[in-house]
Each structure stands twice: as structure tokens, then as C-alpha cells.
Amino acid sequence: MEQLRFGLSFLALILSVLLAISCGAGARSSTATGQLQSITLSPASADTEIAQFVATGHYINPPQTVTPQPALWGVCYQGAPTSEVTVTKEGLAQCTSGASGTYTVFALQQTECNLVNACGGGCTIVGTAQLTCP
């Protein structure tokens, strides 16, 4: 039951972010061509109060990588949005006073695909990493 709640909370977070950006245009690198396939974040995990994460976009047709990948950033705790960790648009994450535990930092990019939403279309590619606040 808790896994279902976690999954639904994470899905609700992603959908709310998509709704916020779907009519706006998600960020896209002007030098990238092809189709974005995935995003990876580095480092994959950090055990510190402040960590700089960097998103890398992996494209196909033609294959290439883009670092840093323009993206929207956010943080979840156990599948729900949180304000216990903040993250800048450049990927700098910081634990707030009193934050404790492992948080999921994510970077997402809206891309074109065959799925349709209320504003005319779009999909989301998401990369995640972990930040553990002491």
C-alpha cells in the first residue's frame, strides 16, 4: 500500500510540473539535435548539506551528449514534494536547517513525442540522484 502511495505521489508531482511547463516550452539546448533519450545526474549520490548536481542529456539520431542539459529541477522526499531541500535552476541542492534523511533530486525535460496532453503534446524525460542530509 505504501509503495502505491509513493508511486502516486511521485506521479502527481511529475504531472503538476508538466502542467506548469506544458504550455510554456521546456528548456532545450540550441546545440542539441536529435531526440533526447535519457538524462543522468552526477554525482549519483551525495552525503553533504550542499551538493552541485549536473544533468547530462543523452540523445539518439544522431547519438550525442549535452552537458549541462537544460532542465527543470526539483526535490522529493519519499515520493512527495518537499521544501526541506532546495535546488537552484543550475542544480545546486542544499539541505535546510533540520532536514534529515535521503532526498531524491531530479532534473526533467519536456520533449516532443506521440503522447498528447491538454496543451498539444509532450513527454518528460527525468534523471534522478540522491542527496542525504546529515
N, C-alpha and C positions, 0 to 999 in steps of 0.2 A: 504494500500500500504506500509506504514511504517513497519507494522508487517511482511509482506512478505520480505521486505529488511532486517529486523532484523534476521529473520529465515534463510535466505540465507547467510547472513554474518556469523552467528554462525556456520552454516553447513560448509561453506568454511574454517573457522578456524579449526574445528574438522578434516575435510578431509586433510588439509595441515599438521596438526600434525600427523595424521595417516600415511600419505605418508612418513613423516620423520622417523617414527619408525617402519613402517610395515616390512621392510626388516632387521631391526636390532633386536630385541626381546625386547618387552616391559618388564618392570621390573615385577618380580613375586616373591613373598615371598617363600623361600625354605621350610618354615614350613607349608604353606597352602596347603591343599589338597582339592579336590572337585572343584566346579565350582563357580567362582565369579559371584554373582548376582547383587550387588549394592555397591556403595561407598557413605559414608556420610562424611561430613566435620564438624568439630566442632572447634570453635563455628560456628553456622549457620550464624551469622552476627556479625560485629564488627564496632564500630564507633570510630576509632582511627587512627593515622597515621601509626602505626606499629602493626601488629597482627600475632600471631602464629596460623596457622591452622593445624589441624591434620586429616589425612584421615583414615577412618576405612573401611576395606573391609568386606562385608557380603557374606559368602559362603553358598552354599547348597550342599547336598550329600557328606559328612555329613555337617550339619549346624555348622558353626563356625564363629568367627570374628577375624580379624587380625588388630592390631593397633600397630604401624602405618602401613598402607597399602602402599607398594611401588607404586609410581605413577609418572606421568609426570604432572607438574604444569604449569598453565598459568593464564592470566587475560584478560577479555574482558570489553569493555565499550559500552553499547548499541548494543551488538551483534558483535562488531568488535574488533580485537586485538588492544591492546594499550600498550604504554610504560610509561603511566602516573603512573602506579603501577607496581612494580617489585615483583617477588615471587621467592624464592630460591627452590632448589630441596627438601628441608626439610619443605616447606610450610610457610616460614616466608615472609609475604607480607608487603610492605612498599610503602606509597604514596610518589611520588616525589614532589619536590617543584612546587607549582602551581596546583597540582591535586585537583579537587573538584568534588564531586558527589558520586554516588554509583556505584561500580565496581563489576563484577562477578569474583570471584576467583574459579578456577576449578582444580580438580585432575582427571586424566584419566588413565586408564589401558587397554592395549590391551589384549584381551583374544581370545582363540580359539572358533569358532562357525561354523555354516554352511554357513556363507557368505564368498564369495571369492573375493579377490582383486588381483591386478596385481602381488603381491609377493607371492601369495599362500594361503591367507586366513587371517581372523581376524575380530574381532569386538571390540568395545570400550565401556567400562563402565565409566560413568562420574558422579562425585559428584560435587556439587556447593555450594558456600557460598557467602555472600555479605560483601564487605568492603566499608564503607562510609568514604571518605576523607573529612576533615573539610574545 
